[in-house]
């Protein structure tokens, strides 16, 4: 039944109507979305800043921990080498 309805010129007209409806809907929806984005921009900016700050702190802490662990290992090795040289 639908094949008969959407055959020939009706298919073309239906496609044009769908495109026109989509354009009208986009014209109505777009200003609402833009207004919502603009009104929430300050909150979104604060949230993003906090996320970036926290991720930077986490990265710094992980690097700092790795450096401290490396320092402790080197310190122990130097201490053991120093003891060896004292015994010789």
QUIDA-V215985 format. One line per field, one symbol per residue. ss: DSSP state (H for helix, E for strand, C for the rest). phi: phi as a letter, one per 40 degrees, with the letter a starting at -180 (. if undefined). A space follows every 10 residues. Layout:
ss=???
phi=???
This chain:
ss=CHHHHCCCHH HHHHHHHHHH HHHHHHHHHH HHHHHHHHHC HHHHHHHHHH HHHHHHHHHH HHHHHHHHHH HHHHHHHHHH HHHHHHHC
phi=.cccccbgcc cccccccccc cccccccccd cccccccccc cccccccccc cccccccccc cccccccccc cccccccccc cccccccc
